[in-house]
Amino acid sequence: YSRFAKIGGEMISLGAVEQSVLKAVQQDIEIVAIATKDPQKGESIVLLHQGELDKKQINQAMLDAGCNPLMLPKTYFMVEEVPKLGAGKTDFNQAKKLALSLQGVS
């Protein structure tokens, strides 16, 4: 369940969210989608990204491509670097800690 978000009773694949965002952006950027607690819907999706992104443009492109509206990231945070493990793969635990700290959650 670590790479899924439960939003409004539906399981949303965070990997699918990342792929949809990358398709909408149409450029090679580092991103990671994280699920965090949300008082209204159970969980929400936070997107950490390197470089500038236009949230409204990405959300519209995702909807135009037929994505489920639940897949749209609720919050976008630009970071200097997406956390990586020594082998170069995304460090999901550190990414979640970073997302929570950016949201002001301890």
C-alpha positions in Angstrom: 0.0 0.0 0.0 3.0 2.4 0.3 2.8 3.4 -3.4 -1.0 3.9 -3.4 -3.2 6.7 -2.0 -6.7 5.9 -0.7 -8.8 8.9 -1.8 -12.5 9.0 -1.2 -12.5 5.2 -0.9 -10.6 4.6 -4.2 -7.1 3.3 -4.4 -4.9 5.5 -6.6 -1.5 4.3 -7.9 1.1 6.9 -7.1 3.2 5.5 -10.0 0.4 6.1 -12.4 0.1 9.7 -11.1 3.8 10.2 -11.8 3.5 8.8 -15.3 0.5 11.0 -16.0 2.3 14.1 -14.8 5.4 13.3 -16.8 3.2 12.8 -19.9 1.4 16.1 -19.3 4.7 18.0 -18.7 6.4 16.6 -21.8 9.9 17.1 -20.4 12.4 15.1 -18.5 12.1 16.2 -14.8 12.5 14.5 -11.5 9.2 14.0 -9.6 7.8 11.9 -6.9 4.1 11.5 -5.8 3.5 11.0 -2.1 0.3 10.2 -0.2 -0.4 12.3 2.9 -3.4 12.4 5.3 -6.3 14.6 4.3 -9.1 15.3 6.7 -11.8 15.4 4.0 -10.8 12.5 1.7 -8.6 10.3 3.8 -5.5 10.9 1.8 -4.3 13.4 -0.8 -1.5 13.4 -3.3 1.5 15.7 -2.9 3.9 16.1 -5.8 7.6 16.9 -5.2 9.3 18.2 -8.3 12.6 19.7 -9.5 12.2 22.8 -11.6 9.3 25.0 -12.5 5.9 23.5 -13.2 2.5 25.1 -14.1 0.1 23.3 -11.8 -3.1 24.5 -13.7 -1.6 23.5 -17.0 -0.6 20.0 -15.8 -3.9 19.4 -14.1 -5.8 20.4 -17.3 -3.6 18.3 -19.5 -4.2 15.3 -17.2 -7.9 15.8 -17.3 -7.8 16.3 -21.1 -6.0 12.9 -21.4 -8.8 11.2 -19.5 -7.2 10.9 -16.1 -9.5 10.3 -13.1 -9.8 13.7 -11.3 -8.7 11.8 -8.1 -5.3 11.4 -9.7 -4.6 15.1 -9.7 -2.0 16.1 -7.1 -3.6 18.4 -4.5 -0.3 20.1 -3.7 2.9 20.8 -5.6 6.2 21.6 -4.0 9.3 22.6 -5.9 12.4 21.0 -4.3 16.1 21.4 -4.9 16.4 17.6 -5.3 14.1 14.7 -5.1 15.5 12.4 -2.4 17.6 9.5 -3.7 19.1 6.3 -2.3 22.7 5.5 -2.8 21.8 3.4 -5.9 20.2 6.4 -7.5 16.6 5.3 -7.0 14.0 7.5 -5.4 14.0 7.4 -1.5 10.3 7.3 -0.8 10.7 7.4 3.0 12.7 10.6 2.8 10.4 12.0 0.1 7.4 11.5 2.5 9.3 13.2 5.4 10.1 16.1 3.1 6.5 16.4 1.9 5.2 16.4 5.4 7.7 19.0 6.6 6.8 21.2 3.6 3.1 20.9 4.6 4.0 21.9 8.1 3.1 18.5 9.6 5.5 17.0 12.2 
